[in-house]
Amino acid sequence: MIIDTHIHLDSDRYKDDLNDVLNRARDGGIKKFIIPGADADTLDYALEISKNNEDVFFAVGIHPYDIDGFDSLNFDSYLSDEKCVAVGECGLDYFRLEGSDEEKELEKSRQKEIFIAQIKIAKRYKKPLIIHIRDASSDAKKILLEQNAGEVGGVLHCYNADEDLLSLANDGFYFGIGGVVTFKNAKKLINVLSKIPKDKLLIETDGPYLTPTPHRGERNEPIYTKYIAKKMSELLEMPLDEIENITTNNAIKLFFNHY
């Protein structure tokens, strides 16, 4: 069994065949699905999907690219729902900063402000965090530690293989491994995988994005977690069923302890 801890089922790319996508995954042994709150505009649809499917859950959050929508999002109304299991995806992303140096610093400052606000919300509701970090490892780690985010823990979604983040395992943070681990050019992640504590490994697709080999170029979907698990099994020299059991138990511990 596998739990897909990060799958954008509310994406338009699943709208025409969502039930088929879910049933393929279920037939392949995928036990649960978590929709991250990456797009405030589709949050109600994510909630609807989770209400219509016993094994689908969702999170509420503002992605660092969409911080302008933070003030208008009613976190409380979603976090009080029994199917809401986390806050996020939230975090820092400095990859696409534009404008002058001053404008870039203002954007960084705003991202940090919204990230901290969401950590405080997570702590208030005792929900784990789904964290997006790109080209911002140092600032993100500093904020997580300063804000005592380990109080609720969370997952470093699509873990960027920065070894400096590994110590966050000691503070209750998990590491989301997705299709990138199957890419030939993912040497950094492949090399660091064995350094992640086994009890802090999670599997995710980030579908419809980051489709694993051998389906690169196609739409990603939860059934493809089997390729991620298989690659992890090879790299860590562990039986496939052990990888599945460990990552499933880790996901249950982080997201579903109260179920």
Backbone torsions as a table, in degrees:
resi	resn	phi	psi	omega
1	MET	NA	145.9	179.8
2	ILE	-133.6	145.6	170.8
3	ILE	-112.0	123.3	175.6
4	ASP	-85.1	105.3	-171.9
5	THR	-85.3	2.5	-179.0
6	HIS	-160.6	95.3	-177.5
7	ILE	-142.9	121.0	-174.9
8	HIS	-82.7	67.0	-178.8
9	LEU	-64.9	-16.1	178.1
10	ASP	-83.5	3.7	177.3
11	SER	-70.5	146.1	176.9
12	ASP	-58.2	-24.1	-175.6
13	ARG	-72.0	-9.2	175.0
14	TYR	-109.3	-3.2	-168.9
15	LYS	-60.1	-37.3	-174.5
16	ASP	-79.1	-21.7	-175.5
17	ASP	-142.6	35.7	-175.8
18	LEU	-56.3	-45.1	-178.7
19	ASN	-62.9	-37.3	177.2
20	ASP	-64.8	-41.9	179.0
21	VAL	-60.3	-46.4	-179.4
22	LEU	-66.7	-42.5	-178.0
23	ASN	-68.3	-35.8	175.2
24	ARG	-60.3	-43.2	-179.2
25	ALA	-65.9	-46.0	179.4
26	ARG	-59.2	-42.8	179.4
27	ASP	-63.1	-26.7	-179.6
28	GLY	-91.3	4.8	174.6
29	GLY	95.5	14.6	176.4
30	ILE	-81.7	124.1	-168.7
31	LYS	-91.5	-40.0	-178.7
32	LYS	-144.8	162.1	-178.3
33	PHE	-137.1	137.5	176.1
34	ILE	-120.5	123.6	175.8
35	ILE	-92.9	116.1	177.9
36	PRO	-73.9	153.2	178.2
37	GLY	-86.8	75.9	-176.8
38	ALA	-94.4	-22.0	-176.1
39	ASP	-133.9	109.0	-177.5
40	ALA	-59.2	-28.8	-177.8
41	ASP	-68.7	-24.7	-178.2
42	THR	-108.4	9.0	-176.8
43	LEU	-61.5	-40.7	179.0
44	ASP	-65.2	-34.0	176.8
45	TYR	-68.7	-39.3	176.7
46	ALA	-60.7	-42.6	177.2
47	LEU	-61.4	-43.5	179.8
48	GLU	-61.5	-44.6	179.5
49	ILE	-60.2	-43.4	-178.6
50	SER	-67.4	-34.0	178.3
51	LYS	-69.2	-32.2	-176.9
52	ASN	-87.0	-8.0	-177.1
53	ASN	-136.2	117.0	-174.8
54	GLU	-59.1	-31.0	-174.8
55	ASP	-95.0	6.9	179.1
56	VAL	-108.2	134.1	179.2
57	PHE	-128.7	168.7	-178.2
58	PHE	-141.3	166.3	175.1
59	ALA	-125.8	160.5	177.2
60	VAL	-121.2	130.9	-179.5
61	GLY	-174.3	172.2	177.8
62	ILE	-119.5	118.2	177.6
63	HIS	-65.5	147.1	-179.3
64	PRO	-58.9	-20.0	176.1
65	TYR	-78.4	-13.8	-172.1
66	ASP	-121.8	31.7	-173.7
67	ILE	-64.0	-20.4	179.2
68	ASP	-64.1	-20.5	-179.4
69	GLY	-89.8	2.5	-174.6
70	PHE	-62.0	-49.1	-173.6
71	ASP	-64.1	-26.5	-176.4
72	SER	-92.6	-3.8	-178.2
73	LEU	-90.8	123.2	179.5
74	ASN	-85.9	86.5	-178.2
75	PHE	-58.3	-41.7	-172.9
76	ASP	-58.8	-39.8	-176.1
77	SER	-65.3	-32.2	179.7
78	TYR	-84.5	-39.8	-176.5
79	LEU	-68.0	-20.6	178.1
80	SER	-81.2	-7.9	179.1
81	ASP	-78.9	138.1	-175.7
82	GLU	-65.7	-20.9	-179.7
83	LYS	-88.5	-3.1	178.8
84	CYS	-86.2	116.5	-172.4
85	VAL	-110.1	-5.6	-175.4
86	ALA	-161.9	168.1	171.6
87	VAL	-110.1	125.2	-179.8
88	GLY	138.5	171.1	22.5
89	GLU	-91.8	133.5	179.3
90	CYS	-129.7	168.8	179.6
91	GLY	148.7	-147.7	-177.6
92	LEU	-132.2	139.0	177.1
93	ASP	-143.1	106.5	-178.5
94	TYR	-99.4	7.7	-173.2
95	PHE	-66.4	-36.1	-173.8
96	ARG	-111.2	25.3	179.6
97	LEU	-61.4	136.5	-177.1
98	GLU	-128.1	166.6	176.2
99	GLY	91.4	-164.5	-178.3
100	SER	-72.2	169.8	177.7
101	ASP	-58.4	-39.3	-180.0
102	GLU	-64.7	-42.4	179.2
103	GLU	-65.7	-38.0	177.6
104	LYS	-64.0	-41.8	179.0
105	GLU	-66.1	-36.2	176.6
106	LEU	-64.3	-41.0	178.8
107	GLU	-65.0	-42.9	177.5
108	LYS	-60.4	-44.6	-179.4
109	SER	-60.9	-41.9	179.9
110	ARG	-66.9	-42.6	177.8
111	GLN	-59.5	-43.7	179.5
112	LYS	-61.6	-43.2	-179.5
113	GLU	-58.9	-44.9	-178.3
114	ILE	-72.2	-35.7	177.0
115	PHE	-62.0	-48.1	179.5
116	ILE	-61.0	-41.6	179.8
117	ALA	-60.0	-39.8	-179.0
118	GLN	-73.5	-32.3	173.9
119	ILE	-61.9	-42.6	179.8
120	LYS	-64.4	-38.1	177.1
121	ILE	-64.0	-45.0	179.9
122	ALA	-59.7	-41.7	-180.0
123	LYS	-67.6	-37.1	179.9
124	ARG	-64.8	-38.3	-178.5
125	TYR	-96.3	-0.5	-180.0
126	LYS	57.0	46.8	178.0
127	LYS	-114.8	143.0	176.1
128	PRO	-69.2	163.3	-178.8
129	LEU	-102.0	143.1	167.7
130	ILE	-107.7	113.8	-166.2
131	ILE	-113.5	128.7	177.9
132	HIS	-104.3	120.6	178.8
133	ILE	-130.5	120.5	175.7
134	ARG	-139.9	121.9	-178.9
135	ASP	54.6	32.6	-176.0
136	ALA	-150.1	30.8	-173.0
137	SER	-58.8	-46.8	-175.3
138	SER	-62.1	-49.3	-179.4
139	ASP	-64.6	-40.9	-178.2
140	ALA	-65.1	-45.3	179.7
141	LYS	-62.4	-43.3	180.0
142	LYS	-58.9	-45.5	-179.9
143	ILE	-64.0	-45.0	-179.3
144	LEU	-59.1	-40.4	-179.8
145	LEU	-73.9	-44.5	-178.8
146	GLU	-64.1	-34.2	-178.8
147	GLN	-88.5	4.4	-179.4
148	ASN	52.9	44.3	-178.3
149	ALA	-67.2	-17.1	176.6
150	GLY	-61.8	-14.3	176.2
151	GLU	-58.3	-33.1	177.6
152	VAL	-114.1	-19.5	-178.6
153	GLY	69.6	-166.3	-179.1
154	GLY	159.9	-169.0	-179.8
155	VAL	-125.0	137.4	170.1
156	LEU	-84.3	94.6	-176.0
157	HIS	-62.6	137.2	-179.8
158	CYS	48.8	56.1	-175.0
159	TYR	-44.1	127.0	-171.0
160	ASN	-85.1	7.3	175.2
161	ALA	70.5	14.1	174.9
162	ASP	-75.8	115.9	-175.6
163	GLU	-65.2	-22.4	179.4
164	ASP	-65.2	-20.4	-179.8
165	LEU	-85.3	-11.9	-175.4
166	LEU	-59.9	-32.9	-178.2
167	SER	-64.7	-16.5	177.9
168	LEU	-65.9	-15.1	174.6
169	ALA	-58.5	-30.6	-180.0
170	ASN	-73.2	-12.5	-177.9
171	ASP	-109.9	20.9	175.4
172	GLY	86.5	19.3	-179.6
173	PHE	-104.7	141.6	-178.9
174	TYR	-106.4	171.0	-174.2
175	PHE	-127.7	114.4	-178.5
176	GLY	-80.8	121.4	180.0
177	ILE	-108.8	125.3	-177.6
178	GLY	-123.6	-158.0	-174.5
179	GLY	-59.6	-22.6	-179.2
180	VAL	-56.7	-31.6	-177.1
181	VAL	-64.5	-17.8	179.0
182	THR	-91.3	-6.5	-177.6
183	PHE	-77.2	141.9	-180.0
184	LYS	-65.2	-29.1	-177.2
185	ASN	-92.0	11.5	-177.3
186	ALA	-92.8	45.2	-174.3
187	LYS	-59.3	-37.7	-177.4
188	LYS	-61.9	-48.5	179.9
189	LEU	-66.9	-41.5	179.3
190	ILE	-59.7	-40.8	-178.6
191	ASN	-71.8	-30.3	-175.2
192	VAL	-92.0	-14.3	-173.8
193	LEU	-53.9	-44.0	-176.6
194	SER	-69.3	-14.4	-179.7
195	LYS	-86.6	-11.3	178.3
196	ILE	-79.2	128.6	176.8
197	PRO	-55.8	135.4	-176.1
198	LYS	-59.3	-32.0	-178.8
199	ASP	-81.8	12.2	176.9
200	LYS	-127.0	18.1	179.3
201	LEU	-95.1	134.1	173.6
202	LEU	-128.5	155.8	176.8
203	ILE	-110.5	139.6	178.7
204	GLU	-149.1	156.0	174.5
205	THR	-98.4	-37.9	-166.2
206	ASP	60.8	24.3	177.3
207	GLY	-58.1	145.3	13.1
208	PRO	-86.1	11.7	-175.5
209	TYR	-97.3	170.8	170.6
210	LEU	53.2	46.5	-179.1
211	THR	-63.2	131.4	-177.7
212	PRO	-73.2	157.8	167.7
213	THR	-62.3	135.5	16.1
214	PRO	-100.0	21.4	-176.2
215	HIS	-111.7	18.5	-179.5
216	ARG	-54.5	140.2	-178.1
217	GLY	95.4	-15.5	177.0
218	GLU	-98.9	170.7	172.9
219	ARG	-67.3	133.9	177.2
220	ASN	-80.4	149.5	175.3
221	GLU	-151.9	163.2	-169.3
222	PRO	-57.4	-31.9	-179.4
223	ILE	-59.3	-23.8	-178.5
224	TYR	-75.6	-2.5	172.8
225	THR	-59.9	-22.7	-178.9
226	LYS	-64.3	-30.5	177.9
227	TYR	-72.7	-34.5	178.0
228	ILE	-67.0	-47.8	179.2
229	ALA	-60.7	-41.1	-179.7
230	LYS	-63.3	-43.3	179.6
231	LYS	-66.2	-41.0	177.1
232	MET	-61.7	-39.9	177.9
233	SER	-59.9	-43.7	179.5
234	GLU	-65.9	-48.0	-175.4
235	LEU	-67.8	-36.4	-177.7
236	LEU	-92.8	-2.5	179.4
237	GLU	53.3	51.0	179.1
238	MET	-128.3	149.8	176.9
239	PRO	-59.3	144.5	-177.7
240	LEU	-58.1	-43.4	-177.8
241	ASP	-65.7	-27.3	177.3
242	GLU	-70.7	-40.6	175.5
243	ILE	-60.0	-45.9	-179.5
244	GLU	-62.5	-44.4	-178.9
245	ASN	-65.3	-44.5	-178.5
246	ILE	-62.9	-50.0	-176.3
247	THR	-68.1	-34.4	177.2
248	THR	-66.3	-46.5	178.4
249	ASN	-62.3	-38.2	177.9
250	ASN	-63.3	-43.1	-179.7
251	ALA	-65.0	-40.7	178.5
252	ILE	-63.0	-42.8	-179.2
253	LYS	-62.4	-41.1	-176.4
254	LEU	-77.5	-45.7	-169.1
255	PHE	-105.8	-25.1	-166.8
256	PHE	-124.4	19.1	-177.9
257	ASN	-59.1	-28.9	-176.3
258	HIS	-89.6	1.0	179.7
259	TYR	-92.3	NA	NA
